[in-house]
Amino acid sequence: MGNENRKIDRKRGSFYRSIMEPKFSQEKWAELLNVSARTVGYYYSGEREPGFWRQMMIFQIIGGLKAEDIPS
């Protein structure tokens, strides 16, 4: 309920999956980012996007990525 109008950005979800999945499991990412594994799944599907600081944490953990690298 209330999620019927949620916009899914599959391109962005695919981006997060491609950079995060090879590094750690969803459960490990959830622990590192202090979110639920379900939330990480939402990042992977494009249903949600990590906030700015979580994006910075992801990029710091992965190394070599900047906010400008995120597809718009």
A tleap script that builds the chain and sets N, CA, C and O, in Angstrom:
source leaprc.protein.ff14SB
mol = sequence {
  NMET GLY ASN GLU ASN ARG LYS ILE ASP ARG
  LYS ARG GLY SER PHE TYR ARG SER ILE MET
  GLU PRO LYS PHE SER GLN GLU LYS TRP ALA
  GLU LEU LEU ASN VAL SER ALA ARG THR VAL
  GLY TYR TYR TYR SER GLY GLU ARG GLU PRO
  GLY PHE TRP ARG GLN MET MET ILE PHE GLN
  ILE ILE GLY GLY LEU LYS ALA GLU ASP ILE
  PRO CSER
}
set mol.1.N position { 0.834 -1.167 0.000 }
set mol.1.CA position { 0.000 0.000 0.000 }
set mol.1.C position { 0.885 1.239 0.000 }
set mol.1.O position { 1.822 1.335 0.793 }
set mol.2.N position { 0.595 2.178 -0.879 }
set mol.2.CA position { 1.363 3.392 -0.960 }
set mol.2.C position { 2.562 3.310 -1.892 }
set mol.2.O position { 3.190 4.330 -2.178 }
set mol.3.N position { 2.892 2.107 -2.373 }
set mol.3.CA position { 4.045 1.947 -3.254 }
set mol.3.C position { 3.649 1.814 -4.719 }
set mol.3.O position { 4.507 1.613 -5.578 }
set mol.4.N position { 2.346 1.925 -5.009 }
set mol.4.CA position { 1.871 1.717 -6.371 }
set mol.4.C position { 2.491 2.712 -7.341 }
set mol.4.O position { 2.710 2.382 -8.506 }
set mol.5.N position { 2.774 3.919 -6.880 }
set mol.5.CA position { 3.293 4.966 -7.750 }
set mol.5.C position { 4.806 5.112 -7.680 }
set mol.5.O position { 5.365 6.040 -8.266 }
set mol.6.N position { 5.465 4.220 -6.981 }
set mol.6.CA position { 6.918 4.308 -6.860 }
set mol.6.C position { 7.558 4.057 -8.221 }
set mol.6.O position { 7.266 3.065 -8.889 }
set mol.7.N position { 8.428 4.967 -8.613 }
set mol.7.CA position { 9.104 4.857 -9.894 }
set mol.7.C position { 10.316 3.939 -9.745 }
set mol.7.O position { 11.098 4.084 -8.806 }
set mol.8.N position { 10.466 3.011 -10.657 }
set mol.8.CA position { 11.599 2.098 -10.637 }
set mol.8.C position { 12.573 2.522 -11.729 }
set mol.8.O position { 12.203 2.630 -12.898 }
set mol.9.N position { 13.804 2.759 -11.341 }
set mol.9.CA position { 14.854 3.150 -12.276 }
set mol.9.C position { 15.773 1.950 -12.469 }
set mol.9.O position { 16.760 1.789 -11.751 }
set mol.10.N position { 15.443 1.118 -13.436 }
set mol.10.CA position { 16.186 -0.129 -13.650 }
set mol.10.C position { 17.646 0.121 -14.041 }
set mol.10.O position { 18.529 -0.659 -13.683 }
set mol.11.N position { 17.895 1.199 -14.768 }
set mol.11.CA position { 19.267 1.522 -15.171 }
set mol.11.C position { 20.137 1.796 -13.939 }
set mol.11.O position { 21.260 1.303 -13.827 }
set mol.12.N position { 19.597 2.578 -13.038 }
set mol.12.CA position { 20.346 2.901 -11.822 }
set mol.12.C position { 20.479 1.657 -10.938 }
set mol.12.O position { 21.537 1.417 -10.356 }
set mol.13.N position { 19.405 0.868 -10.839 }
set mol.13.CA position { 19.467 -0.369 -10.064 }
set mol.13.C position { 20.523 -1.316 -10.606 }
set mol.13.O position { 21.268 -1.938 -9.848 }
set mol.14.N position { 20.575 -1.416 -11.928 }
set mol.14.CA position { 21.576 -2.264 -12.569 }
set mol.14.C position { 22.989 -1.764 -12.265 }
set mol.14.O position { 23.909 -2.556 -12.064 }
set mol.15.N position { 23.147 -0.445 -12.235 }
set mol.15.CA position { 24.445 0.141 -11.887 }
set mol.15.C position { 24.859 -0.275 -10.481 }
set mol.15.O position { 25.975 -0.751 -10.274 }
set mol.16.N position { 23.955 -0.094 -9.508 }
set mol.16.CA position { 24.308 -0.446 -8.130 }
set mol.16.C position { 24.589 -1.935 -7.996 }
set mol.16.O position { 25.524 -2.334 -7.302 }
set mol.17.N position { 23.790 -2.751 -8.652 }
set mol.17.CA position { 24.030 -4.196 -8.595 }
set mol.17.C position { 25.407 -4.529 -9.172 }
set mol.17.O position { 26.148 -5.327 -8.599 }
set mol.18.N position { 25.744 -3.916 -10.304 }
set mol.18.CA position { 27.004 -4.249 -10.979 }
set mol.18.C position { 28.234 -3.854 -10.166 }
set mol.18.O position { 29.269 -4.515 -10.256 }
set mol.19.N position { 28.137 -2.784 -9.375 }
set mol.19.CA position { 29.307 -2.383 -8.590 }
set mol.19.C position { 29.331 -3.015 -7.203 }
set mol.19.O position { 30.405 -3.193 -6.628 }
set mol.20.N position { 28.159 -3.356 -6.656 }
set mol.20.CA position { 28.097 -3.860 -5.283 }
set mol.20.C position { 28.139 -5.380 -5.190 }
set mol.20.O position { 28.810 -5.934 -4.319 }
set mol.21.N position { 27.425 -6.053 -6.084 }
set mol.21.CA position { 27.264 -7.504 -5.976 }
set mol.21.C position { 28.587 -8.276 -6.020 }
set mol.21.O position { 28.761 -9.219 -5.248 }
set mol.22.N position { 29.524 -7.904 -6.901 }
set mol.22.CA position { 30.774 -8.675 -6.933 }
set mol.22.C position { 31.605 -8.557 -5.654 }
set mol.22.O position { 32.420 -9.431 -5.361 }
set mol.23.N position { 31.405 -7.499 -4.905 }
set mol.23.CA position { 32.236 -7.219 -3.726 }
set mol.23.C position { 31.758 -7.988 -2.489 }
set mol.23.O position { 32.548 -8.662 -1.827 }
set mol.24.N position { 30.451 -7.879 -2.182 }
set mol.24.CA position { 29.898 -8.496 -0.970 }
set mol.24.C position { 28.467 -8.968 -1.219 }
set mol.24.O position { 27.827 -8.575 -2.195 }
set mol.25.N position { 27.986 -9.809 -0.324 }
set mol.25.CA position { 26.586 -10.240 -0.364 }
set mol.25.C position { 25.682 -9.082 0.062 }
set mol.25.O position { 26.146 -8.096 0.633 }
set mol.26.N position { 24.391 -9.217 -0.223 }
set mol.26.CA position { 23.432 -8.199 0.216 }
set mol.26.C position { 23.466 -8.051 1.729 }
set mol.26.O position { 23.378 -6.941 2.252 }
set mol.27.N position { 23.592 -9.166 2.427 }
set mol.27.CA position { 23.611 -9.129 3.886 }
set mol.27.C position { 24.827 -8.360 4.408 }
set mol.27.O position { 24.715 -7.588 5.360 }
set mol.28.N position { 25.985 -8.573 3.784 }
set mol.28.CA position { 27.198 -7.867 4.208 }
set mol.28.C position { 27.084 -6.373 3.895 }
set mol.28.O position { 27.471 -5.538 4.712 }
set mol.29.N position { 26.554 -6.034 2.713 }
set mol.29.CA position { 26.341 -4.616 2.386 }
set mol.29.C position { 25.391 -3.982 3.392 }
set mol.29.O position { 25.610 -2.855 3.837 }
set mol.30.N position { 24.342 -4.705 3.747 }
set mol.30.CA position { 23.378 -4.177 4.719 }
set mol.30.C position { 24.079 -3.857 6.036 }
set mol.30.O position { 23.842 -2.810 6.638 }
set mol.31.N position { 24.931 -4.758 6.470 }
set mol.31.CA position { 25.681 -4.540 7.713 }
set mol.31.C position { 26.605 -3.320 7.588 }
set mol.31.O position { 26.649 -2.477 8.484 }
set mol.32.N position { 27.333 -3.234 6.485 }
set mol.32.CA position { 28.278 -2.128 6.284 }
set mol.32.C position { 27.584 -0.771 6.197 }
set mol.32.O position { 28.111 0.239 6.664 }
set mol.33.N position { 26.388 -0.759 5.591 }
set mol.33.CA position { 25.665 0.500 5.374 }
set mol.33.C position { 24.643 0.790 6.466 }
set mol.33.O position { 23.992 1.834 6.458 }
set mol.34.N position { 24.509 -0.144 7.406 }
set mol.34.CA position { 23.544 0.005 8.500 }
set mol.34.C position { 22.108 0.155 7.983 }
set mol.34.O position { 21.355 1.029 8.412 }
set mol.35.N position { 21.763 -0.732 7.047 }
set mol.35.CA position { 20.401 -0.809 6.511 }
set mol.35.C position { 20.007 -2.285 6.485 }
set mol.35.O position { 20.826 -3.151 6.791 }
set mol.36.N position { 18.778 -2.569 6.126 }
set mol.36.CA position { 18.347 -3.963 6.022 }
set mol.36.C position { 18.783 -4.553 4.679 }
set mol.36.O position { 19.039 -3.822 3.722 }
set mol.37.N position { 18.864 -5.873 4.625 }
set mol.37.CA position { 19.176 -6.547 3.365 }
set mol.37.C position { 18.091 -6.247 2.334 }
set mol.37.O position { 18.375 -6.175 1.138 }
set mol.38.N position { 16.873 -6.074 2.780 }
set mol.38.CA position { 15.773 -5.724 1.883 }
set mol.38.C position { 16.042 -4.373 1.207 }
set mol.38.O position { 15.785 -4.207 0.015 }
set mol.39.N position { 16.559 -3.415 1.976 }
set mol.39.CA position { 16.880 -2.102 1.412 }
set mol.39.C position { 17.946 -2.228 0.334 }
set mol.39.O position { 17.847 -1.587 -0.713 }
set mol.40.N position { 18.964 -3.044 0.577 }
set mol.40.CA position { 19.995 -3.271 -0.443 }
set mol.40.C position { 19.349 -3.883 -1.686 }
set mol.40.O position { 19.707 -3.527 -2.808 }
set mol.41.N position { 18.405 -4.794 -1.493 }
set mol.41.CA position { 17.669 -5.363 -2.621 }
set mol.41.C position { 16.920 -4.298 -3.404 }
set mol.41.O position { 16.839 -4.364 -4.630 }
set mol.42.N position { 16.377 -3.322 -2.701 }
set mol.42.CA position { 15.706 -2.201 -3.375 }
set mol.42.C position { 16.709 -1.386 -4.192 }
set mol.42.O position { 16.381 -0.917 -5.282 }
set mol.43.N position { 17.916 -1.216 -3.680 }
set mol.43.CA position { 18.949 -0.519 -4.456 }
set mol.43.C position { 19.228 -1.289 -5.742 }
set mol.43.O position { 19.326 -0.698 -6.817 }
set mol.44.N position { 19.357 -2.618 -5.627 }
set mol.44.CA position { 19.661 -3.465 -6.783 }
set mol.44.C position { 18.549 -3.427 -7.827 }
set mol.44.O position { 18.822 -3.491 -9.026 }
set mol.45.N position { 17.304 -3.325 -7.380 }
set mol.45.CA position { 16.179 -3.350 -8.321 }
set mol.45.C position { 15.862 -1.973 -8.896 }
set mol.45.O position { 15.130 -1.860 -9.879 }
set mol.46.N position { 16.413 -0.933 -8.284 }
set mol.46.CA position { 16.114 0.423 -8.739 }
set mol.46.C position { 14.887 1.019 -8.085 }
set mol.46.O position { 14.456 2.110 -8.457 }
set mol.47.N position { 14.308 0.311 -7.102 }
set mol.47.CA position { 13.135 0.840 -6.398 }
set mol.47.C position { 13.507 1.970 -5.456 }
set mol.47.O position { 12.698 2.858 -5.188 }
set mol.48.N position { 14.734 1.933 -4.954 }
set mol.48.CA position { 15.238 2.987 -4.073 }
set mol.48.C position { 16.672 3.290 -4.461 }
set mol.48.O position { 17.349 2.502 -5.121 }
set mol.49.N position { 17.106 4.458 -4.028 }
set mol.49.CA position { 18.487 4.860 -4.261 }
set mol.49.C position { 19.112 5.204 -2.916 }
set mol.49.O position { 18.468 5.832 -2.075 }
set mol.50.N position { 20.357 4.800 -2.708 }
set mol.50.CA position { 20.993 5.181 -1.447 }
set mol.50.C position { 21.102 6.698 -1.349 }
set mol.50.O position { 21.297 7.384 -2.353 }
set mol.51.N position { 20.974 7.208 -0.140 }
set mol.51.CA position { 21.176 8.634 0.075 }
set mol.51.C position { 22.626 9.012 -0.191 }
set mol.51.O position { 23.487 8.150 -0.370 }
set mol.52.N position { 22.878 10.305 -0.213 }
set mol.52.CA position { 24.211 10.808 -0.556 }
set mol.52.C position { 25.309 10.165 0.284 }
set mol.52.O position { 26.295 9.674 -0.266 }
set mol.53.N position { 25.157 10.159 1.596 }
set mol.53.CA position { 26.223 9.633 2.457 }
set mol.53.C position { 26.406 8.136 2.283 }
set mol.53.O position { 27.530 7.639 2.364 }
set mol.54.N position { 25.334 7.417 2.047 }
set mol.54.CA position { 25.481 5.970 1.798 }
set mol.54.C position { 26.155 5.740 0.449 }
set mol.54.O position { 26.956 4.817 0.302 }
set mol.55.N position { 25.833 6.577 -0.535 }
set mol.55.CA position { 26.540 6.466 -1.814 }
set mol.55.C position { 28.037 6.664 -1.608 }
set mol.55.O position { 28.851 5.919 -2.153 }
set mol.56.N position { 28.388 7.664 -0.825 }
set mol.56.CA position { 29.804 7.928 -0.570 }
set mol.56.C position { 30.457 6.748 0.150 }
set mol.56.O position { 31.610 6.412 -0.122 }
set mol.57.N position { 29.715 6.116 1.072 }
set mol.57.CA position { 30.241 4.934 1.768 }
set mol.57.C position { 30.479 3.796 0.776 }
set mol.57.O position { 31.516 3.133 0.816 }
set mol.58.N position { 29.512 3.578 -0.112 }
set mol.58.CA position { 29.642 2.523 -1.125 }
set mol.58.C position { 30.877 2.783 -1.976 }
set mol.58.O position { 31.688 1.883 -2.194 }
set mol.59.N position { 31.018 4.008 -2.452 }
set mol.59.CA position { 32.143 4.338 -3.324 }
set mol.59.C position { 33.475 4.216 -2.591 }
set mol.59.O position { 34.474 3.797 -3.175 }
set mol.60.N position { 33.487 4.581 -1.318 }
set mol.60.CA position { 34.718 4.464 -0.538 }
set mol.60.C position { 35.093 2.989 -0.359 }
set mol.60.O position { 36.264 2.627 -0.474 }
set mol.61.N position { 34.106 2.143 -0.078 }
set mol.61.CA position { 34.361 0.712 0.105 }
set mol.61.C position { 34.847 0.088 -1.194 }
set mol.61.O position { 35.791 -0.702 -1.197 }
set mol.62.N position { 34.198 0.445 -2.299 }
set mol.62.CA position { 34.567 -0.119 -3.595 }
set mol.62.C position { 35.879 0.478 -4.083 }
set mol.62.O position { 36.735 -0.227 -4.617 }
set mol.63.N position { 36.026 1.775 -3.895 }
set mol.63.CA position { 37.236 2.476 -4.326 }
set mol.63.C position { 37.175 2.887 -5.783 }
set mol.63.O position { 36.729 2.129 -6.645 }
set mol.64.N position { 37.628 4.091 -6.039 }
set mol.64.CA position { 37.766 4.547 -7.418 }
set mol.64.C position { 36.528 5.103 -8.080 }
set mol.64.O position { 36.606 5.510 -9.239 }
set mol.65.N position { 35.387 5.145 -7.411 }
set mol.65.CA position { 34.179 5.703 -8.011 }
set mol.65.C position { 33.848 7.037 -7.374 }
set mol.65.O position { 34.153 7.278 -6.206 }
set mol.66.N position { 33.221 7.899 -8.157 }
set mol.66.CA position { 32.786 9.202 -7.670 }
set mol.66.C position { 31.296 9.355 -7.939 }
set mol.66.O position { 30.724 8.606 -8.732 }
set mol.67.N position { 30.674 10.313 -7.289 }
set mol.67.CA position { 29.241 10.556 -7.480 }
set mol.67.C position { 28.926 10.806 -8.951 }
set mol.67.O position { 27.845 10.450 -9.418 }
set mol.68.N position { 29.852 11.410 -9.682 }
set mol.68.CA position { 29.620 11.696 -11.104 }
set mol.68.C position { 29.514 10.422 -11.944 }
set mol.68.O position { 29.013 10.462 -13.068 }
set mol.69.N position { 29.978 9.302 -11.411 }
set mol.69.CA position { 29.930 8.039 -12.144 }
set mol.69.C position { 28.543 7.410 -12.154 }
set mol.69.O position { 28.294 6.476 -12.917 }
set mol.70.N position { 27.639 7.908 -11.320 }
set mol.70.CA position { 26.292 7.351 -11.247 }
set mol.70.C position { 25.520 7.759 -12.488 }
set mol.70.O position { 25.498 8.941 -12.832 }
set mol.71.N position { 24.884 6.813 -13.170 }
set mol.71.CA position { 24.091 7.187 -14.346 }
set mol.71.C position { 22.904 8.048 -13.950 }
set mol.71.O position { 22.301 7.843 -12.896 }
set mol.72.N position { 22.574 9.003 -14.789 }
set mol.72.CA position { 21.425 9.875 -14.481 }
set mol.72.C position { 20.210 9.463 -15.273 }
set mol.72.O position { 19.153 10.080 -15.146 }
savepdb mol mol.pdb
quit
